[in-house]
Amino acid sequence: MTTNFLKKSGSSGGLKAMVDDEFEYALGPPDSGFSIFLAERTKKVHFIRHAEGYHNVATKESGANDCLHRGEATAADHPLYDSRLTEKGIQQSVDLKKYLAKRPSGSRSFTAFDLVVVSPLTRTCETALHVFGTPRPPGSPAFLTKGEAPPGTMEAAAGINVPPPRFLVREECRERWGKYVCDGRRTISEIAAEFPTFDFSEIVHDEDVFYSDERESDDHCCERAVRFLEWLNQRPEKCIAVVTHSSFLRHLFGQFGETLHYEDRGNLQRLAGNCELRSIMLCSHGVKDGKKIDPLMPSYAAPSTVRMSSHNPFE
């Protein structure tokens, strides 16, 4: 409940703050147009949609998503399953890396990150690697890891050590799953072999147990997105990058911004472009701090079709 300490007229029905002080307050949402949060309950989160993948090119050329259906084959056999980046997508990632190297943030002349959270799909892992470079190895503390500031910066000239961030892979920020083969993932065994310096320790399942012919519901994707924010809120890092997907971001940001100016709301909620950076300040109200976040588990509403071609395994 929000307390708005604005002076009211004597007939307003407001509650007295002190006896005979003629100052009243009312309970309700503030109408000042501002929000105030304790600094220790805030952290900056930079959301990045993956760069262009081959599935993006295929749907653009065909004008529809039908090319992303598995047909009669298993999903994993489709050429666009867990789609990779195109050459253009790789260049988009390199361009974002250059932009961040010149984007002042905090006390630095460039944007540095304490942590990079990555969806386990191949295109997000590739994007993260091209944007941020080789991560700090899992289990290696920052003070024992050598890193360099971007060339040409004052920090690089001074020889200041800038340890690279960890790359932590989380299933919660993957794309809305099901129906389209691009939104399934390879086994973690395969992906981890390709990205050995990423931290996959918090992934529960090797196989993609979430993908099926049924699209994840809007409600479930929205709930998953909020649960991801709860997990982010419990992280000790203050500057975090999240490499994720357009539909996931639409389901996340679409739940926020109703009290913003319409232009800000539009900028928050609009569809993200490939390799687009969208930075927000995550502010906790303190009501869910310390809440236990259980690992993401499948509902088993529909069997996986990643490696079997039918819902009925006995056909």
N, C-alpha and C positions, 0 to 999 in steps of 0.2 A: 504494500500500500504506500502510495506517495503522499507526503505531506507538503502542501504548498503554503508557505508562510507569507501570504499576501494579505495586506490589510483589507478588511471588509467593512461594509457599513453595519451599523448596529442591528439592522433588521435582516441581515443576510443569513442568520442562523449559524454563523461560524462559531468555533469553539474558542473560549478565552485562553490566551497563552499564560497570562498572569492575572490575578485578581485586580480589578480596577485599572488596568493599564491601557484600556481602550484599544488593544491590539488583538485581532482575531486571526485564526488560521482556518483553512478549510482543507478537507481531505479530498484528493483527486489528482489527476495528471497535471503536471505543470504546463502552462501555456506561454512560457517565456521564449520558446524557440531554442533553448539550450539544454544540454545534458551535462551533469557534473558527476565524475566518477573518481574514486580514489586511484591515484597513479599506480599503486601496486597491484590493482586489479585490471590493468590494461596491458595489452601487447599488440604489436603491429604484425599483421599477417598479410603477406603478399601472395595472392592467388594467381596462378599462371595456368592458362589452358595450354595443353600440348600443342606443338607445332603441327604443320600440315602432314597428314598421313595419307597413304594410298587410298584408304576408304573415303576420305574427303574428296579426292580427285574423282573417284569412281561415281560417287553420288552426284557430284556436280556435272559430270559428263552425261550421265544417264537421266538426270533430272528427277530421280526418285531413289528410294531406299531399297527397292526390290533386289538390287545387286548384292545386298548384304544378307539376304536370306540363305540358309544353308541348302535348301532344296532337299533332295533325297539322300545326300551324303551326310557324313558326320560333320559337325561344325568345324572341328579341328583340321579337316581336310580342305576347307575352303581357302583359296589363296589370300583372302582378306581377313582371315581369322587373326585376332590380336595384331591388327595392322601396324606396320612400321612407318617411320617417317620417310617422306620423299626427300629428294635433294633440296627442293625449295624449303621443306620443313627444317632441314638441318641448317640452312642458311638463315632462316627466321630465328632459330635458336642462337646462332652466332651473333646475329644483330642485336638480340636482347642482351646477350652477355656484354657486348660493347656499350649498350645503353646504360646498364647497371654500373659499369666501370666508371661512368662519368656522372652518375646521379648522386648528388650529395644526400647523405642520410646521417642523422645524429651529428656526431662530431667529426665524421669522416667525409672525405671528398668523393666517396663512392658508396654504393650500397652493399653492405656486408650482412651475412646471415649467420645466426646461431645454429639453425637447424633447417634442413630441407626435407619436407614430408612428400612422399611420392606414391602415387597410385601404382599398383603392381603390374599394370599393363605395359607392354613393350614400348609403345609410343611415348608414354610419360617418362619411363626410365631413360629412353634416348634423349628426350627433351632436357631432362634434368642434367644429364651428363654433358651435353653440348652447351648448356647455359652456365652451369656452375663449375665445370671441370671435375677433376678427380676428387671424390670426397675424402674426408678423414676416415681412416679404417675403423670399423666397429670395435669398440672397446679401447680406443686410443684417446687419452685425454687431450684437450686442446693445448695445454701448456707443454706437452711433449711432441707436438706436431708442428713442423715448420711449414710456413706458407708465405706467399708473396702478395703484396698489394698489386692492383692493376698497374701495368706500365704507364709511366707518365704522371702518376699521382704523386702528391707530396709525401704520402706514406711510403711509396716505393723508393723515392729519393732518400728518405731518412732511414731506409732499411728496416722498417717496422715489421715485425712478424705478424702476419694475419693468417691464423690457422684456417684451413678450409672447414666448412660445416660438415656435419654428419648427414647422410642420406638415410632416412628411416622410412621403410615401406609399410604402408597401412592399407588394408583392404577397404576401410570405411570410405575413403575418398576416391574409389574407383568409379568408373562410369556406370550410369544406370544400366543394369545388366539384362540379358535376355533378348531373344528374337533376332538381333543383328549380330553377325559373326564377329564384327570388329570389336565388340564389347565383351567377348570372352577372352580369357588369358591362357597362356601356356602354363605348364607346370612350373612351380617355383624352382624345382631342380634345374630346369632348362634356363629360366630367366636369371637365377643366381649365378649360374656358370658364365653367363654373358656379362653380368654386372657384379663381379666378385667383391667390390668394395662397398656395395650397398648393404644396409643392415636389414635382413629379412627375418630377424629373430622374433618379431611380433606377428608374423603370419602363421595361422593355425593349420591351414590345409595346403598340401602340395598340389593336388588336383583342383581345378576350378569347380567347386561344388555349388556355385551360385548360378552359373549360366544354364539356361534351358530355353525352350522355344517360347516360353511365356515372358513377356516384358515385366520387369519389376514395377510394382504399382507406384503411382505418384506419391501416395501417402507413405509407403515404406521408404522411398528414396528421400522424402522430406525428413522423416524421422531419423534416418541414417545420417543425414547431413547435420542435423542438430546434435546428434550423439557425437559426431566428429568434432563439433565445436566444443562440446563438453570435455572431450579428450584433449583438444588443443589447450583449453583453459588450464588444465592441470599440468601442462608442460612447464618446466622451469625457465625455458628460453623466452626471451622478450622480442626477438625479431625472427620470424619464421616465414619460409617460403613453402607454398603447397603447389605441387605440380599435379594437375587434375584434368577434368573434362567439362565440356560445355553443358551437357544436360545435368550433371551433378551440380554445377555452379548455378544453373537456372533454378533448380529445386532448393538450393541453399539460400540464395539471395532473394528469391521470390517470397520468402517468409519474413523479410525484414524491409524496413524503409517506409512504412506507411505514414510515419510522422515527418518524413523528410520533405524538403522542397521538391516539387515535381521533377525538376531537372536532375537533382541528385538521385532521386528515386529511379528515374529512367536510366541514369548512368550505372547505378548499382545493379539493376535487375535485367538490363538488356543482355542479349546473347553475346557471349564472349567470342572474339575472333581467335584464329590460330595464333598461339604464342603471345596472346594478350596478357598484360600484367594489370591486375586490379588490386590495389592496396586498400586495406581497411584497418580500423582500430577495433580490436575485439575487447569489449568491456564487460566484465563479469559483475552481476548484481550481488554476488556472494551467496546466493541461495542454493547453488548446486556445487559449490566448492567442496571437494573431498568425496563427491559421489563416486561410487565404484562403477567403472566402465567395463562391462563384460566384453569379451572378444565377439566379433561379428560372426554369427552362425547362420547357416542356411535354414530356410523354413521347410524345405522339401515339399513345397506345394506342387512342383513339377520336376520330374527326373531330369538330370543333366543330359544334354544331347551333344556334349563336347566330343565324346568318343563312341556314342552309339547313335544309330540313325533313326531310331524310333522311340516313342514314349513307352512302348511295350517291349521289354527285353526278351519276351518269349516268341515274338513274331519272327 
